[in-house]
């Protein structure tokens, strides 16, 4: 059995929900026995009724004690019903844990303190404390109730976020639509998604138009329009039209499943704060128990009149025990990081563990890949310079020549000027490797390619003064007709991303790219990036990151942001690897520690702010809980802490810390 704080409110049963491991069950007690995960939590309504009944019985017992003169043993009998109604579960847990050899937990401390208070009146010189004993146990259970409400609210909030993986898919089979579990659907199958339904598996739209609600994946409230050829991401809600989607990934590899796996396993990697709390609790709790025994026995023995002073020091020891349990720390700190991970997920930022959140908070250098990270990774026509004909006519001819090419440059030309039914005939298409394409369009010879192709055609290409990008020249019947400037467009929020990073205190931003120096310089200048390196192979990127890691100060972290397969080694080498989740490769996402689901680099600054706020909340709880407990423990040893103050030092501090931890969700 786990201790009550780790058991009654779902901590020991949450493995299937958010990756809780055995270490979490060890925190309150040092070393824990095996936990029965099938055992149900106590219904909060039952606990409320027990608290209410115990409170009524306590009032009746106090009234009877004042109205009726009865022996001491009879007073104990009067108060026992109230005590047992609210405390029997705690007593049972304590006895069971003692039998299993794991006594040092919250239940043991509360049972020892309250049973001692019930019996202290029978010790020579002792004052009856029946009502105080019941009150301590009653307040303890009230604290348990409030703690459970706060934790349930946190889990419910994250649970709503996690409800993105549908349990069924509408599969087309033999001309019929059959509902089945997504595990039974495979790549190549066609599924139907109706309005209001979630997309169960990743795929590509082959029929239909609609808008998708992606807020639970990306944090963006604006719907995303999709049509034939668009990628459909699992977990999105189809808002309008019926979609037929050809599945591209197995259910377990789909985006929704990956998100769930990342968040569920996030608690497997503990932060330094959590590791400290675990070690602290294992050593702290047994030390406090033995200190309480010393407080009860040593001062009376030292005075030489053990019988006269024992009751006084026993009460101080019992008060010492009540305040001693470290559950305020061992519950609130992991809950803070779990809440921070859940809060980041709402923004479309998936952080794979609380240790990565600490690294994010300490990030002082952020290194970027260029293509697909800071830029869109898709070539687009930026500028057209024509000679002797209009820009539209030049694009019209170039697009027809490149009509059947799969090269990204050809795709950019066709997107800039769609090939329509203009009656132009295209013939004699000849592709010259490394130079371009020559074809006859409407009876004219059109050459589309680089400067070498122009020279082959006997014409001189004109220089283009546009910075960066790729220049495509066009010649008509051997005469130069103009050129098209094609470039990889910077993402709309990339400038804001760099500005926000500097505003958060990041000291250096660096861009590493395999692209040409002139292209890298132009992008770095446009985005105001501090440093850039071009013409890099994957191993060169690793070497550059190694050099930057060596130059950082102690306690600082380096983050690398990338999206391609070639970025995987660098993502793994950096202190914190950040991958683009929408367009990024599976290898990059797997190697990364943080995944941005909407590919927006501006989310990096958001992630850093969330990490720093989460870390601040965890530190607040550590300082507050340890500070209050040490103060009350000292007062208890001096006899200056009444029992109610000891109860506040345990239950009250725990509730305050847990409620503070839930702020990380927002």
LUMTIBA-137215 format. One line per 5 residues: number of its first residue (from 0); for each residue x, y, z of C-alpha. Coordinates in steps of 0.1 Angstrom, whole numbers, plus 2048, in hexadecimal, padded with zeros to 3 digits. Layout:
! residues N
NUM = X,Y,Z | ...;
! end
This chain:
! residues 666
0 = 800,800,800 | 80C,823,7F8 | 809,83E,812 | 7E8,850,812 | 7F5,86F,800;
5 = 803,859,7E5 | 7E6,841,7E4 | 7C4,850,7ED | 7C6,86B,7D2 | 7D3,857,7B6;
10 = 7F8,85A,7B6 | 7FF,835,7B8 | 7E5,82E,79E | 7EF,847,784 | 809,833,772;
15 = 7F3,82D,754 | 7E9,852,753 | 809,865,755 | 827,84E,759 | 829,84E,77F;
20 = 844,836,78A | 84D,824,7AA | 864,840,7B5 | 846,856,7BA | 838,83D,7D3;
25 = 859,83C,7E5 | 85A,861,7EB | 845,864,80A | 854,845,81B | 877,83F,80E;
30 = 872,81C,802 | 850,80F,7F8 | 840,7ED,7F3 | 82F,7E3,7D3 | 80F,7F7,7CC;
35 = 7EF,7E7,7C2 | 7E4,7FB,7A4 | 7C2,7EB,7A1 | 7B7,7F7,7C3 | 79E,814,7C0;
40 = 7A2,836,7D0 | 78A,840,7EB | 76C,853,7DE | 76F,877,7E9 | 74A,878,7F2;
45 = 751,85B,80A | 76D,86E,81A | 757,88C,81E | 73D,878,830 | 756,869,847;
50 = 764,88B,84F | 741,899,856 | 737,87B,86C | 757,87D,87F | 753,8A3,885;
55 = 72F,89D,892 | 73B,881,8A9 | 758,897,8B5 | 740,8B3,8BF | 72A,899,8D2;
60 = 748,88B,8E4 | 755,8AD,8EF | 732,8B6,8FC | 72F,895,90E | 752,89A,91E;
65 = 748,8BC,92C | 725,8B1,938 | 72D,88F,947 | 748,887,960 | 756,865,955;
70 = 777,854,95B | 794,859,943 | 78F,838,931 | 76A,840,92B | 774,861,91B;
75 = 78B,84E,903 | 76D,838,8FA | 758,857,8F3 | 771,865,8DB | 77B,845,8CA;
80 = 75D,843,8B2 | 766,865,8A3 | 78A,85C,8A1 | 785,83A,890 | 76B,847,877;
85 = 784,860,868 | 7A5,84E,871 | 79F,829,86B | 7AD,829,848 | 7CD,83B,854;
90 = 7D1,822,870 | 7CD,805,858 | 7E6,813,840 | 7FF,819,85C | 7FC,7F5,86A;
95 = 7FF,7E6,847 | 81E,7FA,83E | 82E,7F1,860 | 827,7CC,858 | 837,7D0,836;
100 = 856,7E1,845 | 84F,804,837 | 843,818,855 | 850,83B,84D | 833,84B,83C;
105 = 817,864,842 | 7FF,84A,850 | 819,83D,869 | 821,861,875 | 7FC,86A,879;
110 = 7F3,84A,88A | 810,84C,8A2 | 809,870,8AB | 7E3,86D,8AF | 7E4,84C,8C2;
115 = 7FE,85C,8D9 | 7E7,87A,8DE | 7CA,862,8E7 | 7E0,850,901 | 7F4,86D,90F;
120 = 7DA,874,92A | 7E1,852,939 | 806,85B,93E | 80F,868,961 | 80E,88E,95E;
125 = 7FD,88D,93C | 7DF,8A2,932 | 7C2,891,91F | 7C3,89A,8FA | 7A6,885,8EC;
130 = 796,8A2,8D8 | 7B8,8AE,8CB | 7C0,88B,8BE | 79F,889,8AB | 7A3,8AC,89F;
135 = 7C6,8A5,891 | 7B9,886,87E | 79B,899,872 | 7AF,8B6,865 | 7C7,89E,855;
140 = 7AA,88E,841 | 79D,8B1,838 | 7BF,8B9,82A | 7BF,898,817 | 79D,8A1,808;
145 = 7A9,8C4,7FC | 7C9,8B6,7EF | 7B6,89B,7DB | 79F,8B6,7CC | 7BD,8CB,7C1;
150 = 7CF,8AD,7B2 | 7B0,8A0,7A1 | 7AB,8C2,792 | 7CE,8C1,784 | 7CA,89E,776;
155 = 7A8,8A7,767 | 7B7,8C5,756 | 7D3,8B1,746 | 7BA,894,740 | 7A5,8AB,72A;
160 = 7C5,8B3,716 | 7CC,88E,712 | 7AA,886,704 | 7B6,889,6E1 | 7B9,865,6D6;
165 = 799,856,6C9 | 78E,833,6D1 | 780,82B,6AE | 786,832,689 | 76D,830,66C;
170 = 77F,819,654 | 774,815,62F | 773,7F0,627 | 762,7DF,609 | 74E,7FE,602;
175 = 741,801,625 | 74C,816,643 | 754,801,662 | 75B,80E,685 | 779,7FD,694;
180 = 796,804,6AD | 7B1,819,69D | 7CB,7FE,6A5 | 7BA,7E9,68A | 7BF,804,670;
185 = 7E0,804,65C | 7F3,81B,644 | 7E2,81C,622 | 7BF,816,630 | 7A5,831,62A;
190 = 791,83F,648 | 773,857,648 | 772,873,661 | 750,885,665 | 74A,8A8,673;
195 = 74F,8A9,699 | 765,88A,69A | 78A,888,6A3 | 7A3,87C,689 | 7AF,85B,697;
200 = 7CF,856,682 | 7E7,86B,66E | 7E1,86B,649 | 7DB,880,62A | 7B9,88D,61E;
205 = 7AF,87C,5FD | 78B,88A,5FB | 779,8A7,60C | 77F,8C9,61A | 77C,8D4,63F;
210 = 78B,8E8,65B | 79D,8D7,678 | 79D,8E2,69C | 7C2,8DD,6A6 | 7C1,8EF,6C8;
215 = 7C9,8D0,6DD | 7E7,8C8,6C9 | 7F6,8EA,6C0 | 7E5,902,6D8 | 7D9,917,6BA;
220 = 7B4,920,6BB | 7B1,928,696 | 7A4,90A,682 | 7BA,8FC,666 | 7AB,8F7,644;
225 = 7B2,8D6,632 | 7A9,8C8,610 | 7B5,8AD,5F8 | 7DB,8A8,5FD | 7DC,8B8,620;
230 = 7EB,8A5,63D | 7D2,89B,658 | 7E0,898,67B | 7D0,880,694 | 7C0,891,6B2;
235 = 7B2,8AE,69F | 78C,8B3,69E | 77B,8B4,67C | 764,8D3,67D | 751,8D3,65C;
240 = 753,8BC,63D | 757,897,63A | 77B,88C,634 | 789,86D,624 | 7AC,867,631;
245 = 7C6,84E,626 | 7D8,843,645 | 7FE,848,645 | 808,83B,668 | 7FF,820,680;
250 = 7EA,82A,69E | 807,827,6B6 | 81C,83E,6A0 | 802,858,69A | 806,87C,6A7;
255 = 7EB,878,6C2 | 7FB,858,6D0 | 81D,867,6CF | 811,885,6E3 | 801,86F,6FD;
260 = 820,85A,700 | 836,879,705 | 820,888,720 | 819,866,731 | 83E,85E,733;
265 = 849,882,73C | 84B,87A,762 | 864,85E,75A | 880,878,758 | 883,88A,779;
270 = 890,8AD,77E | 8AB,8B4,797 | 891,8C3,7AF | 87D,8A3,7AE | 89C,88D,7B3;
275 = 8A6,8A3,7D1 | 883,8A0,7E0 | 884,87A,7DC | 8A6,877,7ED | 89C,890,808;
280 = 87C,87D,812 | 88E,85C,814 | 8A7,86A,82E | 891,884,83F | 873,870,84A;
285 = 885,855,85F | 89C,86F,86E | 87E,883,87A | 86E,864,88A | 88D,85C,89D;
290 = 891,881,8A7 | 86D,880,8B5 | 876,861,8CA | 895,874,8D7 | 87F,892,8DF;
295 = 867,87C,8F3 | 882,869,906 | 8A3,87C,90A | 898,89C,91C | 883,889,937;
300 = 8A1,872,93C | 8B9,88F,93E | 8A4,8A1,959 | 8A6,883,970 | 880,883,975;
305 = 874,86E,958 | 850,868,964 | 849,88D,96B | 855,89B,94A | 84E,87E,932;
310 = 82A,88A,92A | 836,8AD,921 | 851,8A1,90A | 83B,886,8FB | 822,8A0,8F0;
315 = 83E,8B4,8E0 | 84A,895,8CE | 827,88E,8C1 | 824,8B1,8B4 | 846,8AD,8A4;
320 = 839,88E,892 | 81A,89E,885 | 82D,8BA,873 | 84A,8A4,867 | 83C,893,847;
325 = 84B,8A0,827 | 82D,899,811 | 828,8BE,809 | 849,8BB,7F6 | 847,899,7E7;
330 = 824,89F,7D9 | 826,8C3,7CE | 847,8C4,7BC | 83F,8A7,7A4 | 81C,8B5,7A0;
335 = 82B,8D7,797 | 840,8C8,77B | 823,8B3,76F | 80D,8D2,76E | 828,8E5,75B;
340 = 82B,8C9,741 | 805,8C9,73D | 804,8EF,73B | 81E,8EF,720 | 80A,8D4,70D;
345 = 7ED,8EC,70B | 803,903,6F6 | 80D,8E7,6DF | 82F,8E2,6F1 | 837,8BF,6FB;
350 = 852,8BC,715 | 85E,898,71A | 868,89B,73F | 86C,8B2,75C | 892,8B0,759;
355 = 88F,8C0,736 | 879,8DB,745 | 896,8E4,75C | 8AE,8E5,73F | 896,8FB,72C;
360 = 894,914,749 | 8BA,917,748 | 8BD,91B,722 | 8D6,937,71A | 8DE,92D,6F6;
365 = 8C5,923,6DC | 8D2,913,6BC | 8BC,910,69D | 8BC,8FC,67D | 8B0,911,660;
370 = 89B,8FE,647 | 87A,8F3,655 | 881,903,677 | 886,928,672 | 87A,926,64D;
375 = 85C,914,63F | 871,8FA,62E | 85E,8FF,60D | 86A,913,5EF | 854,930,5E4;
380 = 858,94A,5C9 | 862,96A,5D9 | 86A,982,5BC | 867,981,596 | 87C,997,57F;
385 = 872,995,55A | 87F,9A4,53A | 869,9A9,51C | 849,999,52B | 835,99B,54A;
390 = 83E,989,56B | 81E,974,567 | 828,969,544 | 84B,95F,550 | 83D,94A,56C;
395 = 823,93B,554 | 83F,92E,53D | 856,923,559 | 839,90F,56A | 830,8FD,54A;
400 = 854,8F3,544 | 856,8E5,568 | 834,8D5,566 | 83F,8B1,56B | 85E,8B7,581;
405 = 85E,8AC,5A6 | 87A,8C4,5B0 | 871,8DD,5CC | 87A,8FA,5B5 | 861,8ED,59B;
410 = 846,8E9,5B6 | 84C,90D,5C0 | 848,919,59C | 827,906,597 | 819,913,5B8;
415 = 822,937,5AE | 80F,932,58D | 7F7,916,58A | 7F7,903,569 | 7D4,909,559;
420 = 7C3,8FF,53A | 7D3,91A,525 | 7D8,903,507 | 7FE,905,509 | 80E,8E5,4FC;
425 = 82E,8D9,50D | 845,8C3,4FA | 86A,8B8,4F6 | 870,8BA,51C | 895,8B6,523;
430 = 8A3,8B6,547 | 8C7,8BF,549 | 8D5,8B2,56A | 8E3,8CE,581 | 8D7,8EA,569;
435 = 8B2,8E9,563 | 897,8E0,549 | 892,8E9,524 | 870,8E4,513 | 85B,8F2,4F7;
440 = 83C,905,503 | 824,911,4E8 | 83E,90C,4CE | 85A,920,4E0 | 879,912,4F0;
445 = 879,91A,515 | 897,914,52C | 892,916,552 | 8B0,911,568 | 8D0,91F,576;
450 = 8EB,935,567 | 8FE,917,558 | 8DE,90E,544 | 8DB,932,538 | 8FF,930,52B;
455 = 8F7,90F,51A | 8DA,920,509 | 8F2,93C,4FC | 8E4,958,512 | 8F2,96C,52F;
460 = 8DF,96A,550 | 8D9,98B,562 | 8E4,98E,586 | 8C9,990,5A1 | 8CF,9A6,5BF;
465 = 8B6,995,5D6 | 8C7,986,5F5 | 8C8,961,5FA | 8B2,947,5EA | 8B5,937,5C8;
470 = 8B4,948,5A6 | 8A2,937,589 | 8AA,946,567 | 892,944,549 | 89C,946,524;
475 = 884,947,506 | 891,93B,4E4 | 8B5,942,4F0 | 8AD,965,4FD | 8AF,96E,522;
480 = 88B,975,52F | 890,97A,555 | 895,967,575 | 881,95C,593 | 88E,95F,5B7;
485 = 883,941,5CC | 88A,93E,5F1 | 881,92B,610 | 86A,943,621 | 870,94C,646;
490 = 854,941,65D | 83D,95E,666 | 844,95A,68C | 86A,954,689 | 874,979,68E;
495 = 85D,97A,6AD | 86D,95A,6BA | 890,968,6BA | 884,989,6CA | 871,976,6E5;
500 = 88F,960,6ED | 8A5,97E,6F2 | 88A,98D,708 | 889,96E,71E | 8AF,972,725;
505 = 8BD,95A,70B | 8E0,967,705 | 8E8,959,6E3 | 8D5,94C,6C5 | 8E7,938,6AB;
510 = 8DC,92A,689 | 8ED,90B,679 | 8E4,902,656 | 8F1,8ED,638 | 8E5,909,621;
515 = 8FC,922,60F | 90D,93E,622 | 8FA,95A,610 | 8D9,94A,618 | 8E2,944,63D;
520 = 8EF,968,640 | 8CF,976,632 | 8B9,962,649 | 8CE,969,668 | 8CE,98E,660;
525 = 8A8,98F,65A | 8A2,97D,67B | 8BD,98F,68F | 8CE,96E,699 | 8EE,974,6AC;
530 = 904,95A,69A | 900,943,67B | 914,927,66B | 90D,91A,647 | 917,8FD,630;
535 = 915,8E5,64D | 912,8BF,64B | 900,8AD,668 | 921,8A5,678 | 92B,8CA,675;
540 = 90C,8D4,688 | 915,8BC,6A4 | 938,8CB,6A5 | 92A,8EE,6A6 | 913,8E5,6C3;
545 = 930,8D4,6D5 | 943,8F5,6D3 | 926,909,6E0 | 921,8F1,6FD | 945,8F5,706;
550 = 941,91B,707 | 923,91C,71E | 924,925,743 | 91D,90D,75F | 8F8,909,765;
555 = 8EF,915,742 | 8DE,8FF,728 | 8DF,8FE,702 | 8C0,8F7,6EE | 8C0,8EB,6CA;
560 = 8A1,8EF,6B4 | 89E,8D9,694 | 886,8C5,67F | 899,8AE,667 | 8A8,88B,669;
565 = 8CA,89B,666 | 8C2,8AF,686 | 8BD,890,69C | 8E2,88D,6A7 | 8E3,8B2,6B1;
570 = 8C2,8B0,6C3 | 8CF,893,6D7 | 8F0,8A4,6DF | 8E2,8C6,6EB | 8D7,8CB,70F;
575 = 8B4,8CF,703 | 8A8,8C4,6E0 | 889,8D5,6D2 | 879,8C6,6B3 | 85E,8D2,69B;
580 = 841,8BA,6A0 | 82B,8C1,681 | 844,8C1,665 | 861,8B2,678 | 86E,88F,671;
585 = 867,872,688 | 88C,86E,690 | 88E,893,69B | 86F,890,6B1 | 87C,870,6C0;
590 = 89E,880,6C8 | 890,8A0,6D6 | 887,8A8,6FA | 86D,8C2,6F0 | 855,8C1,6D3;
595 = 843,8DF,6C4 | 823,8D2,6B5 | 81C,8F0,69F | 83F,8F6,692 | 83F,91A,69F;
600 = 862,924,6AC | 851,940,6C1 | 845,924,6D8 | 869,91F,6E4 | 868,93F,6F9;
605 = 845,934,706 | 855,912,710 | 871,923,722 | 859,93A,735 | 843,91D,73F;
610 = 862,909,74B | 86F,926,760 | 84D,92C,770 | 849,907,778 | 86C,906,787;
615 = 864,925,79C | 844,915,7A9 | 857,8F6,7B3 | 871,90A,7C5 | 856,91E,7D7;
620 = 847,8FE,7E4 | 869,8F0,7EF | 873,910,802 | 851,915,812 | 84B,8F1,81D;
625 = 86E,8EC,82B | 86E,90F,83B | 84D,90A,84D | 854,8E7,858 | 876,8EF,866;
630 = 868,90C,87A | 84B,8F8,888 | 861,8DA,890 | 878,8F1,8A4 | 85A,900,8B6;
635 = 84C,8DD,8BD | 86D,8D2,8CC | 86C,8F0,8E3 | 848,8EA,8ED | 83C,90A,8DC;
640 = 828,8FA,8C0 | 804,8EF,8C8 | 7F5,8D1,8B6 | 7E0,8E6,89E | 800,8F8,892;
645 = 810,8D6,88C | 7F2,8CC,877 | 7F5,8EC,863 | 81B,8E5,85E | 812,8C4,84E;
650 = 7EF,8C5,83E | 7EC,8EA,839 | 80E,8EE,829 | 807,8D0,813 | 7E6,8DE,807;
655 = 7F6,900,800 | 813,8F0,7ED | 7FC,8DA,7D8 | 7E5,8F7,7D0 | 804,90C,7C6;
660 = 810,8EF,7B0 | 7EF,8F0,79C | 7F8,913,790 | 811,902,779 | 7F4,8F6,764;
665 = 7EA,919,75B;
! end
